[in-house]
Amino acid sequence: MDPDVSNGLRRLQDYTRQAAGQVKGLLDHNNLPTDLQLHRYMRELVKALGILLRGAPEGLRREVAKPFEGVWDFQDNSSLATPLKVEHLVFVLESLESLLLAGREVMGEVAVREINYDARRLIARTPLAKVRDLTLNAQLIRGVEVHFSMRLAEDRSHHIFAWWFRYGDRNVHETVLYWDEHFEYGDSDDMSDGEDEEDSAM
């Protein structure tokens, strides 16, 4: 890793640790911020993160911004129409801790999350009729072979898509629910294309 990136990442981790510790300390003493204080703190948090992320890889910037979606406008550093709550701040800080302080190599974690994100997008745009093509062979996503499978839930209310891959020394396995508007879910005995693909793709 580039020394500048490494040093910047270390500063980002230190700040996240400090910010999370400060908020947890206040909450442990039941010292809840006022609405004005909460907005001011969120604004200062985003401002500091923006400074620390200057020159950082795009993937890292994107992952740091994700927890703010639906909570705070990270790009413009401004509030949204949705009322800001203490729970939102706690969620943001816990998400940042999970990304930056979980003990895993951060850029490796970012890469895994980006692969998972692209896998979900690929699934979302794949119609049921094309599922078999997706599960027959591994798909190359960001230079990594990703395997897919799909099955119908036992109660036939939805499909379950799974994907797995290896990144470095990590074996990653994820699942997501899937619905197709043309498939008749429920008690029908009709089976879907790709329902048994999980066994054949393993």
C-alpha positions as CSV (number, residue, x, y, z in Angstrom):
1,M,0.0,0.0,0.0
2,D,1.2,3.5,-0.8
3,P,2.7,5.1,2.3
4,D,0.5,8.2,2.0
5,V,-2.6,6.0,1.7
6,S,-1.4,3.9,4.7
7,N,-0.8,7.0,6.9
8,G,-4.2,8.5,5.8
9,L,-5.9,5.3,6.7
10,R,-4.3,5.2,10.1
11,R,-5.5,8.7,10.8
12,L,-9.0,7.8,9.6
13,Q,-9.0,4.8,12.0
14,D,-7.8,6.9,14.9
15,Y,-10.4,9.5,14.3
16,T,-13.2,6.9,14.0
17,R,-12.1,5.3,17.3
18,Q,-12.0,8.6,19.0
19,A,-15.4,9.7,17.7
20,A,-17.1,6.4,18.5
21,G,-15.6,6.4,22.0
22,Q,-16.8,9.9,22.7
23,V,-20.4,9.3,21.6
24,K,-20.5,6.0,23.5
25,G,-19.2,7.7,26.6
26,L,-21.9,10.3,26.5
27,L,-24.7,7.8,25.9
28,D,-23.4,5.5,28.7
29,H,-24.0,8.5,31.0
30,N,-27.4,9.1,29.5
31,N,-26.1,12.5,28.2
32,L,-28.3,12.8,25.1
33,P,-27.5,15.6,22.7
34,T,-30.1,18.2,21.8
35,D,-31.3,18.4,18.2
36,L,-29.0,21.3,17.5
37,Q,-26.0,19.5,19.1
38,L,-26.8,16.3,17.1
39,H,-26.9,18.2,13.8
40,R,-23.7,20.0,14.7
41,Y,-21.9,16.8,15.6
42,M,-23.0,15.1,12.4
43,R,-21.8,18.1,10.4
44,E,-18.4,18.1,12.1
45,L,-18.1,14.3,11.7
46,V,-18.7,14.5,7.9
47,K,-16.4,17.5,7.6
48,A,-13.6,15.6,9.4
49,L,-14.1,12.5,7.3
50,G,-14.1,14.5,4.1
51,I,-10.7,15.9,5.0
52,L,-9.3,12.6,6.1
53,L,-10.5,10.9,2.9
54,R,-8.7,13.4,0.5
55,G,-6.6,11.3,-1.8
56,A,-8.0,8.1,-0.5
57,P,-9.0,5.3,-3.0
58,E,-12.4,5.7,-4.5
59,G,-13.6,2.4,-3.1
60,L,-12.8,3.5,0.5
61,R,-14.5,6.9,0.1
62,R,-17.6,5.2,-1.2
63,E,-17.7,2.7,1.7
64,V,-17.2,5.4,4.3
65,A,-20.1,7.4,2.8
66,K,-22.5,4.4,2.6
67,P,-23.7,4.4,6.2
68,F,-24.9,8.0,5.8
69,E,-27.4,7.1,3.0
70,G,-30.9,8.0,4.0
71,V,-29.5,9.7,7.2
72,W,-27.4,12.6,6.1
73,D,-26.3,14.1,2.7
74,F,-22.6,13.1,2.9
75,Q,-21.7,14.9,-0.4
76,D,-23.2,18.3,0.6
77,N,-22.8,17.8,4.3
78,S,-26.3,18.8,5.0
79,S,-29.4,17.3,6.7
80,L,-32.1,15.5,4.9
81,A,-35.9,15.8,5.2
82,T,-35.9,12.8,7.5
83,P,-35.5,13.9,11.1
84,L,-32.1,13.1,12.5
85,K,-32.0,10.9,15.6
86,V,-29.3,9.7,18.0
87,E,-29.9,6.2,16.7
88,H,-28.8,7.4,13.2
89,L,-25.5,8.7,14.6
90,V,-24.9,5.5,16.5
91,F,-25.7,3.4,13.4
92,V,-23.2,5.5,11.3
93,L,-20.4,5.2,13.9
94,E,-21.0,1.4,14.4
95,S,-20.9,0.9,10.6
96,L,-17.6,2.9,10.4
97,E,-16.2,0.8,13.2
98,S,-17.2,-2.4,11.4
99,L,-15.4,-1.2,8.2
100,L,-12.3,0.4,9.7
101,L,-11.7,-1.2,13.2
102,A,-12.9,-4.8,12.8
103,G,-9.3,-6.1,12.7
104,R,-9.4,-7.0,9.0
105,E,-7.2,-5.4,6.4
106,V,-9.3,-2.4,5.5
107,M,-8.7,-2.2,1.7
108,G,-9.3,-6.0,1.5
109,E,-12.6,-5.5,3.3
110,V,-13.4,-2.6,0.9
111,A,-12.7,-4.9,-2.1
112,V,-14.9,-7.7,-0.7
113,R,-17.8,-5.3,-0.1
114,E,-17.4,-3.9,-3.7
115,I,-17.6,-7.4,-5.1
116,N,-20.6,-8.2,-3.0
117,Y,-22.2,-4.9,-4.2
118,D,-21.6,-5.8,-7.9
119,A,-22.9,-9.3,-7.3
120,R,-26.2,-7.9,-5.9
121,R,-26.5,-5.6,-8.8
122,L,-25.9,-8.5,-11.3
123,I,-28.6,-10.5,-9.5
124,A,-31.1,-7.7,-9.5
125,R,-30.8,-7.2,-13.2
126,T,-31.0,-10.9,-14.1
127,P,-34.5,-12.1,-15.1
128,L,-35.6,-15.5,-14.0
129,A,-35.2,-16.9,-17.5
130,K,-31.5,-16.0,-17.5
131,V,-30.7,-17.4,-14.1
132,R,-29.4,-20.7,-15.5
133,D,-26.8,-18.9,-17.5
134,L,-25.6,-17.0,-14.4
135,T,-25.3,-20.2,-12.3
136,L,-23.7,-22.5,-14.9
137,N,-20.3,-20.8,-14.8
138,A,-18.3,-18.6,-12.5
139,Q,-18.7,-14.9,-13.2
140,L,-15.7,-12.6,-13.2
141,I,-16.3,-9.6,-11.0
142,R,-13.5,-7.1,-10.4
143,G,-11.0,-9.8,-11.4
144,V,-12.4,-12.4,-9.0
145,E,-14.4,-15.6,-9.9
146,V,-17.8,-15.5,-8.2
147,H,-20.1,-18.5,-8.2
148,F,-23.9,-18.2,-8.1
149,S,-26.7,-20.5,-7.2
150,M,-30.5,-20.0,-6.7
151,R,-33.2,-22.0,-5.0
152,L,-36.9,-21.6,-4.2
153,A,-37.7,-21.1,-0.5
154,E,-39.6,-24.0,1.1
155,D,-42.8,-22.0,1.5
156,R,-42.4,-20.9,-2.2
157,S,-42.8,-17.3,-1.2
158,H,-39.5,-16.2,-2.7
159,H,-36.2,-17.3,-4.2
160,I,-32.9,-17.3,-2.4
161,F,-29.8,-16.3,-4.4
162,A,-26.4,-17.3,-3.0
163,W,-22.9,-16.4,-4.2
164,W,-19.5,-17.2,-3.0
165,F,-15.8,-16.5,-3.8
166,R,-12.4,-16.4,-2.3
167,Y,-10.5,-13.2,-1.8
168,G,-7.0,-13.5,-0.3
169,D,-7.3,-15.9,2.6
170,R,-11.0,-15.2,3.0
171,N,-13.9,-17.5,1.8
172,V,-16.9,-15.2,1.3
173,H,-20.5,-16.5,1.1
174,E,-23.5,-14.3,0.9
175,T,-27.2,-14.6,0.2
176,V,-30.0,-12.3,-0.9
177,L,-33.8,-12.8,-1.4
178,Y,-35.0,-12.6,-5.0
179,W,-38.4,-12.1,-6.5
180,D,-39.5,-12.3,-10.2
181,E,-42.7,-10.5,-11.2
182,H,-43.6,-13.2,-13.7
183,F,-43.2,-16.2,-11.4
184,E,-46.2,-17.5,-9.5
185,Y,-45.2,-17.8,-5.9
186,G,-47.3,-19.7,-3.5
187,D,-48.5,-23.3,-3.5
188,S,-48.1,-24.1,-7.2
189,D,-46.2,-27.3,-8.0
190,D,-44.4,-25.6,-10.9
191,M,-40.7,-25.4,-10.3
192,S,-38.5,-22.5,-11.4
193,D,-35.7,-22.4,-13.8
194,G,-32.5,-22.5,-11.8
195,E,-34.2,-23.8,-8.7
196,D,-31.8,-26.7,-8.4
197,E,-28.8,-24.8,-9.6
198,E,-27.3,-24.6,-6.1
199,D,-26.4,-28.3,-6.1
200,S,-25.1,-28.2,-9.7
201,A,-23.0,-25.1,-9.2
202,M,-21.4,-26.1,-5.9
